[in-house]
Amino acid sequence: MTDATIEVAGLRKRFGATLALDGMSFAVPPGRVTGFVGPNGAGKSTTMRVILALDSADAGTALVGGVPYRKLKRPLCTVGSLLDAGALQPSRTARNHLLWLAHSQGLPASRVDAVLRTAGIDSVARRRAGGFSLGMRQRLGIAAALLGDPPALMLDEPFNGMDPEGIIWMRGFLRSLAAEGRAVLVSSHLMSELQDVADHVVVVGRGRVIADVGVADLLASVAAGRVTVRGAVAGAAAVLGDAGARVTVTGPDTLVVAGLPAQTVVAHLTRAGVPFAEISAHRATLEEAYLELTRDAVEYQGVPR
């Protein structure tokens, strides 16, 4: 499959007094799912729109496979996208909606039928799209993004409106796209879903990148060797504090220890004869890491700069 790395470098974009993008730079290589997360107003949607030439940047570049979107002869065959599941003519059937898109790219009707099956909506292909639920419109948007069998995909909030079955399907679907060697960029506010599918995450705030890191590395840094201890709080806190740990009491029988690995905590408490019911290494979540990283990146208020 053709390498269609998505690259943005030094993007700047201002809407009147609001600075939407302030040097946004990152890359989405093939073969992995990259999560794109940040608070409302962080610049995620604007970045995607600039990549797709729906907005023009004031400075910087946005390339797919080394080429600006405007110069792609058959753009749907290079990058597929879903930015707004409601962007369709409601009186058209699902199949006809895809047929006119396919025609614009010189793609056969057989390709339409193939993506309808992939998205799981072939049974409703002749229903008017205006009567679809949000989850079904999401699937139709995904089918449209797949029409040209593109090596790069960008999906904005694809989990929205999905029922539990649809969410499970979406997880497997995104992983399968990356496994096929595609570059996949997924924006979502559902951190628990991204944690299950993303290999890498780009965290943004106030129009710039805050973190560009592997999900496993990010979670490890947030966990920071913390250990939860349940048992005799007072005795454990004294022993572990003397051993150099940072101890925080979080409940009547629970404390969190930082600075000592779990096995060392066990050794100190056992040696001191302090009873405990449970000792477990802290498991960080992507949501926890996100909140810590974006603590100061509140929605941009448009102060002129």
Order of alpha helices (4+ residues) and beta strands (2+ residues): beta-beta-beta-alpha-beta-beta-alpha-alpha-alpha-beta-alpha-beta-alpha-beta-beta-alpha-beta-alpha-beta-beta-alpha-beta-alpha
